Structures are given as C-alpha cells and as structure tokens.
C-alpha cells in the first residue's frame, strides 16, 4: 500500500493536538514499512492546489489528511481519501477561532461526501458528526481513538539535583502541591471557571497549593488572563515545551481538565499514563476516555469544580485509587491500536 499524507503539522516545532496525532500516526505507519509520500513544508492556497495536482498524478493508493480538509475537498473522488474528524467545534455557537471556523464550515460537508474513509477520534465525536450530518454514510466511519503523546524518554519525576539544574535553565517545578491545567486559553477550555473554583477553596488549602496554567493565548481570553494575574497562587506559564510540560504533569498533584467539549482529550490520557489523578468533565469525550478512572464533574458548575478539587487535594486514598485505575485505563490506548484500526478500515 502506498499512502500520500499531509504531514505539515506533524513536523511543526510546536505541534497542537492535531499535529501530535499526525506525528504519531506517521511514525507508526513507517514502523509498519508502509510507503509514505509526505506533503509538507508549505501552506496557503497555492500549496494546497499544487499538492492536489501532485496527488492526482501520483501512484498512491490513498491520500490521508489528518489535519485539513482542503486537499480532500479539491480531490473530490478522483483519488481515495481519508479524513480525520478531531472535533466539530467549528459547528458550535461557542467562541472559536474565526478563520478555522469559516474554513471547516465551508469544506467539511463536501469532504464528508467524497471521502472514502472517515476516522473519528472518539465515539462522542462520531455521534456528534452523525447528529450534525445525518446524511453521511455510517459505513464509512471508523472510531480510531488516540494514544499518549508523552515523549519516548520524558523527565518524569525529577530529583532535587535535576530540579536545581532545570531552574538554571529558566524554569522550575514546585515542591508544594499544585494543580495543573493544560490547554490554549479559550472559553471552551474553561480556565475561567477553574480559576474561580480555585479561588473559592478554603483559605488554608489554597495557601499551600498552586494552580499552574500551561497554555498559550487563544481567543476571547482577556478575562481569563486578567483573573489569572490577579489571583493569589495562580501562575500562568504560557506555552510550555514538551519535555517541561511532561515534567510538570508527572509531578502534579492533580490534572484539572474541566473542558466544555473535546474531540478526545489527550491530557486526560497522558495524566493517567503518568499516574496523576484527574478531575475532568462528565460530558463529551472526556467521560468516554476516562471511564471510572477520574473524578467527573459538571464543567459549568464552579461549585462542583471547587468540591472536586478540594476532595482530591484532601483525600490521599482517593488519589491513590484514581492513580491505579488511571494506569490500567491508559493501557487500553496506544498509537499502535490507532493505526491497527486505520489499516483495518482501509483493508475492509
């Protein structure tokens, strides 16, 4: 089998969730000895039109597009195409990146009609896709899930000496308990309610605990940033490189991920892999990925988020229980299984 693949985001120095998906799927396909023709290093309409022309005259059996619908939209049915649906945020009324919203709303309907294979990263995403586009042929859709995005040799738990070394390089971990939140600042990621919940913790508990926010600026985030800057023991670190983020996560007391909606929710899986207790939403894909291995809360309720944080911070036995459950749950996901499901759908 010869696969042509859009690998631009797979080679990004600072990949988003979609980029990490593309990178890990690409690496796993190469491990299987599958011939991959990569289309990378560009962007804009000229790149997409040139790529579509090149694919048409190539000898590939399939064009796999893990992060974009533009080339599949241009190819129509002239070449077999596979598209990946990570989420359907662009079709919601909630705030989102305007450019991405316009592009997806324009291109996805036809890409769904012409695609040979449609891969969804969770059952929740598949269900939402069929609700919004009931005309889509269900037999073309496969749920493929994702794997952990942790580096192959991450700095999991740092010793005091290595902590000192990291400080000299410009960043540090904390010796006190801390709650970690991961995600680009935006209303959907729900950092505003998380900070509000942290601010209403009992004073003594709040004094000895920090809330660390790891994520770059997104959209409609001014209120989030203002509250973070004026809240005691809340620290916004902005974009955090992969190795540093892994160390922050591995040493966290809790991962707080009360997102309003996710296609998959990779930080939940990464935290469970590392043995970090998770507080996350009782809706969308987070509930599906976490199963019974996380404390599930209503992300719209500041009070419920506060209660969940206090419970996990105060009850060490509950944390240990979620750590053990999480490690077992995390073993059910891997990039090998993701690619197995992709290849199974193609072969069928």
C-alpha positions as CSV (number, residue, x, y, z in Angstrom):
1,X,0.0,0.0,0.0
2,X,1.2,3.5,-0.9
3,X,-0.1,6.4,1.1
4,X,0.2,10.1,0.4
5,X,-0.1,12.1,3.6
6,X,-0.3,15.8,4.7
7,X,2.5,15.9,7.3
8,X,2.9,19.7,7.7
9,X,1.7,19.8,11.3
10,X,3.5,16.5,12.1
11,X,6.8,18.3,11.6
12,X,5.8,21.5,13.4
13,X,8.2,22.5,16.2
14,X,5.3,23.3,18.4
15,X,2.5,20.9,17.4
16,X,-1.1,21.2,18.6
17,X,-3.2,18.2,19.4
18,X,-3.8,17.6,15.7
19,X,-0.2,17.9,15.0
20,X,0.7,15.3,17.6
21,X,-1.9,13.0,16.2
22,X,-0.3,13.4,12.7
23,X,3.2,12.9,14.0
24,X,2.4,9.7,16.0
25,X,0.4,8.1,13.2
26,X,3.1,8.9,10.7
27,X,5.8,7.3,12.9
28,X,3.6,4.2,13.5
29,X,2.9,3.8,9.7
30,X,6.6,4.0,9.0
31,X,7.3,1.3,11.6
32,X,5.0,-1.0,9.6
33,X,7.1,-0.5,6.5
34,X,4.2,1.3,4.7
35,X,5.4,3.6,1.8
36,X,4.5,7.2,2.7
37,X,4.8,10.1,0.3
38,X,4.8,13.2,2.6
39,X,3.4,16.5,1.6
40,X,4.8,19.1,4.0
41,X,6.7,22.4,4.2
42,X,4.0,24.7,2.9
43,X,0.7,26.3,3.3
44,X,-1.8,28.7,1.7
45,X,-4.0,28.1,-1.3
46,X,-1.1,27.7,-3.7
47,X,0.4,24.8,-1.7
48,X,-3.0,23.0,-1.5
49,X,-3.7,23.3,-5.2
50,X,-0.1,22.1,-6.0
51,X,-0.5,19.2,-3.6
52,X,-3.8,18.2,-5.1
53,X,-2.3,18.2,-8.6
54,X,0.7,16.1,-7.4
55,X,-1.5,13.6,-5.7
56,X,-3.7,13.2,-8.8
57,X,-0.8,12.2,-11.0
58,X,0.9,10.1,-8.3
59,X,0.7,6.3,-7.9
60,X,-0.6,6.5,-4.4
61,X,-3.5,4.2,-3.2
62,X,-4.8,6.7,-0.7
63,X,-4.5,10.3,0.4
64,X,-4.6,10.6,4.3
65,X,-5.3,14.0,5.6
66,X,-5.1,14.1,9.4
67,X,-5.5,17.8,10.0
68,X,-7.1,19.6,7.0
69,X,-10.0,19.2,4.6
70,X,-8.7,21.4,1.8
71,X,-6.9,18.8,-0.4
72,X,-9.6,16.2,0.1
73,X,-12.1,18.9,-1.0
74,X,-10.1,19.6,-4.1
75,X,-9.5,15.9,-4.9
76,X,-13.2,15.0,-4.7
77,X,-13.5,11.3,-5.7
78,X,-10.6,11.2,-8.2
79,X,-8.3,9.6,-5.5
80,X,-9.4,7.6,-2.5
81,X,-9.2,9.9,0.5
82,X,-9.3,9.5,4.3
83,X,-10.1,12.4,6.6
84,X,-9.8,12.6,10.4
85,X,-12.5,14.3,12.4
86,X,-11.0,15.5,15.7
87,X,-14.0,17.6,16.8
88,X,-16.9,19.7,15.5
89,X,-16.2,22.8,17.5
90,X,-16.5,24.9,14.3
91,X,-20.2,24.0,14.0
92,X,-21.0,25.1,17.6
93,X,-22.2,28.6,18.6
94,X,-19.5,28.8,21.3
95,X,-16.5,31.1,20.6
96,X,-13.8,29.6,18.4
97,X,-11.0,30.7,16.1
98,X,-12.9,32.6,13.3
99,X,-10.7,31.6,10.4
100,X,-10.7,27.9,11.3
101,X,-14.5,28.0,11.8
102,X,-15.1,29.5,8.3
103,X,-12.8,27.0,6.6
104,X,-14.3,24.0,8.3
105,X,-17.9,25.1,7.7
106,X,-17.1,25.6,4.0
107,X,-15.2,22.5,3.3
108,X,-16.3,19.7,5.6
109,X,-19.7,19.0,4.2
110,X,-18.3,18.1,0.7
111,X,-15.3,16.4,2.2
112,X,-17.6,14.1,4.1
113,X,-19.5,13.2,0.9
114,X,-16.4,12.5,-1.2
115,X,-14.1,10.8,1.4
116,X,-13.6,7.1,1.1
117,X,-12.9,6.7,4.8
118,X,-13.9,8.9,7.8
119,X,-12.0,8.5,11.0
120,X,-13.3,9.9,14.3
121,X,-11.1,10.0,17.4
122,X,-13.9,9.0,19.8
123,X,-17.4,7.6,19.9
124,X,-18.6,11.0,21.2
125,X,-17.2,12.7,18.0
126,X,-18.8,10.1,15.8
127,X,-22.2,10.6,17.5
128,X,-21.9,14.3,17.1
129,X,-20.9,14.0,13.4
130,X,-23.9,11.9,12.6
131,X,-26.2,14.3,14.5
132,X,-25.0,17.3,12.6
133,X,-24.6,15.4,9.3
134,X,-27.2,12.6,9.3
135,X,-26.8,12.1,5.5
136,X,-23.2,10.7,6.0
137,X,-22.8,7.1,5.2
138,X,-22.3,5.4,8.6
139,X,-20.4,2.5,7.0
140,X,-17.5,4.9,6.0
141,X,-17.0,6.0,9.6
142,X,-14.5,4.3,12.0
143,X,-13.6,5.2,15.6
144,X,-9.8,5.0,15.9
145,X,-9.1,6.8,19.3
146,X,-5.6,8.1,20.0
147,X,-2.5,7.2,22.1
148,X,-0.5,9.0,24.7
149,X,1.6,12.0,23.4
150,X,4.3,11.6,26.0
151,X,7.9,11.7,24.8
152,X,9.6,8.4,24.5
153,X,12.1,9.3,27.3
154,X,10.5,12.1,29.3
155,X,11.8,13.6,32.5
156,X,9.0,12.0,34.6
157,X,9.9,12.5,38.2
158,X,12.8,14.9,38.9
159,X,15.3,14.6,41.8
160,X,16.3,17.7,43.8
161,X,19.5,17.9,41.8
162,X,17.7,17.8,38.5
163,X,15.2,20.4,39.8
164,X,18.2,22.7,40.5
165,X,19.6,22.1,37.0
166,X,16.2,22.9,35.5
167,X,16.0,26.2,37.5
168,X,19.3,27.3,36.0
169,X,17.8,26.7,32.5
170,X,15.0,29.1,33.2
171,X,12.1,27.0,34.6
172,X,11.4,25.0,37.7
173,X,8.9,22.6,39.3
174,X,7.4,23.2,42.6
175,X,7.9,21.3,45.9
176,X,4.5,22.2,47.2
177,X,1.3,20.5,45.9
178,X,0.0,22.0,42.7
179,X,-2.9,21.6,40.3
180,X,-2.0,21.6,36.6
181,X,-4.3,22.8,33.8
182,X,-3.2,22.3,30.2
183,X,-4.7,24.0,27.2
184,X,-4.8,27.0,24.9
185,X,-6.6,29.8,26.7
186,X,-10.2,30.0,25.4
187,X,-13.8,29.8,26.7
188,X,-14.1,26.1,25.6
189,X,-11.1,25.0,27.7
190,X,-12.9,26.6,30.7
191,X,-9.9,28.1,32.5
192,X,-12.1,30.9,33.8
193,X,-14.3,28.7,35.9
194,X,-11.3,26.7,37.0
195,X,-9.6,29.8,38.4
196,X,-12.9,30.9,40.0
197,X,-13.2,27.5,41.6
198,X,-9.6,27.6,42.9
199,X,-10.2,31.0,44.4
200,X,-13.1,29.6,46.4
201,X,-11.1,26.8,48.0
202,X,-10.7,27.0,51.8
203,X,-8.0,29.6,52.6
204,X,-5.6,27.2,54.4
205,X,-5.8,24.7,51.5
206,X,-5.3,27.5,48.9
207,X,-2.3,28.9,50.7
208,X,-0.4,25.6,50.4
209,X,-1.5,24.8,46.8
210,X,-0.8,26.4,43.5
211,X,-2.7,26.4,40.3
212,X,-0.4,26.2,37.2
213,X,-1.9,27.1,33.9
214,X,0.1,25.8,30.9
215,X,-1.1,27.1,27.5
216,X,-0.6,29.8,25.0
217,X,-3.1,32.6,24.2
218,X,-6.1,31.6,22.1
219,X,-9.2,33.6,21.5
220,X,-11.6,35.6,23.8
221,X,-9.1,35.0,26.6
222,X,-8.7,38.5,28.1
223,X,-10.9,37.8,31.1
224,X,-9.1,34.6,31.8
225,X,-5.7,36.3,31.7
226,X,-6.9,39.1,33.9
227,X,-8.3,36.8,36.5
228,X,-5.1,34.6,36.5
229,X,-2.9,37.6,37.0
230,X,-4.9,38.9,40.0
231,X,-5.5,35.6,41.7
232,X,-3.0,34.6,44.5
233,X,-1.2,31.3,43.9
234,X,-2.3,31.1,40.3
235,X,0.6,31.1,37.8
236,X,0.2,31.3,34.0
237,X,3.3,29.8,32.2
238,X,2.1,30.4,28.7
239,X,3.2,27.9,26.0
240,X,5.3,25.1,27.7
241,X,7.8,23.0,25.6
242,X,7.0,19.2,25.5
243,X,9.7,18.0,28.0
244,X,8.9,20.7,30.5
245,X,5.2,20.0,30.2
246,X,5.7,16.3,30.8
247,X,7.7,17.0,33.9
248,X,5.1,19.5,35.2
249,X,2.4,16.9,34.6
250,X,4.2,14.0,36.1
251,X,4.9,15.9,39.3
252,X,1.4,17.5,39.6
253,X,-0.9,16.6,42.5
254,X,-3.9,16.8,40.2
255,X,-4.6,17.4,36.5
256,X,-7.7,19.7,36.3
257,X,-9.2,19.4,32.8
258,X,-12.8,20.8,33.0
259,X,-13.1,21.5,29.3
260,X,-16.6,22.1,27.9
261,X,-16.0,19.9,24.8
262,X,-13.2,17.8,23.4
263,X,-12.9,15.5,20.4
264,X,-10.6,13.2,22.5
265,X,-8.9,15.0,25.4
266,X,-5.3,13.9,25.2
267,X,-4.1,15.5,28.6
268,X,-6.5,13.1,30.4
269,X,-4.9,10.1,28.8
270,X,-1.4,11.5,29.4
271,X,-2.1,12.1,33.1
272,X,-3.5,8.6,33.6
273,X,-0.4,7.2,31.9
274,X,1.8,9.0,34.3
275,X,-0.2,8.1,37.4
276,X,-1.6,11.6,38.0
277,X,-5.2,11.8,39.4
278,X,-7.6,13.6,37.0
279,X,-10.5,15.9,37.5
280,X,-12.4,16.3,34.3
281,X,-15.8,16.9,32.7
282,X,-18.7,14.5,32.8
283,X,-19.6,15.2,29.2
284,X,-18.3,14.9,25.7
285,X,-15.3,12.6,25.1
286,X,-13.7,13.2,28.5
287,X,-16.1,10.8,30.2
288,X,-15.6,8.3,27.5
289,X,-11.8,8.3,27.7
290,X,-11.6,8.5,31.5
291,X,-14.2,5.9,32.3
292,X,-14.2,5.3,36.0
293,X,-10.6,6.3,36.4
294,X,-11.2,10.1,37.0
295,X,-13.3,12.3,39.2
296,X,-16.0,13.6,36.8
297,X,-17.7,17.0,37.4
298,X,-20.1,19.3,35.7
299,X,-17.8,21.8,34.0
300,X,-20.5,24.5,34.0
301,X,-20.6,24.5,37.8
302,X,-17.9,26.4,39.6
303,X,-19.2,25.0,42.9
304,X,-18.8,21.4,41.6
305,X,-15.3,22.1,40.3
306,X,-14.3,23.5,43.7
307,X,-15.7,20.5,45.5
308,X,-13.9,18.1,43.2
309,X,-10.6,19.9,43.7
310,X,-11.0,20.0,47.5
311,X,-11.8,16.3,47.6
312,X,-8.8,15.2,45.5
313,X,-6.4,17.5,47.4
314,X,-7.7,16.4,50.9
315,X,-8.2,12.7,50.3
316,X,-5.0,10.9,49.6
317,X,-6.6,7.5,49.5
318,X,-9.0,8.7,46.7
319,X,-6.0,10.0,44.8
320,X,-4.3,6.6,45.1
321,X,-7.4,4.9,43.9
322,X,-7.6,7.1,40.8
323,X,-3.9,6.6,40.1
324,X,-4.3,2.8,40.0
325,X,-7.5,3.0,37.9
326,X,-5.9,5.5,35.6
327,X,-2.8,3.4,34.9
328,X,-5.0,0.5,34.0
329,X,-7.3,2.6,31.8
330,X,-4.4,4.2,30.0
331,X,-3.1,0.8,28.8
332,X,-6.2,0.4,26.7
333,X,-5.0,3.2,24.3
334,X,-1.9,3.3,22.1
335,X,-0.8,4.6,18.7
336,X,-0.3,1.0,17.6
337,X,-4.0,0.4,18.2
338,X,-4.9,3.6,16.4
339,X,-3.0,2.5,13.2
340,X,-4.4,-1.0,13.5
341,X,-7.9,0.4,13.3
342,X,-7.0,2.7,10.4
343,X,-5.5,-0.2,8.4
344,X,-8.4,-2.5,9.3
345,X,-10.9,0.0,7.9
346,X,-8.8,0.5,4.7
347,X,-8.4,-3.2,4.2
348,X,-12.1,-3.9,4.8
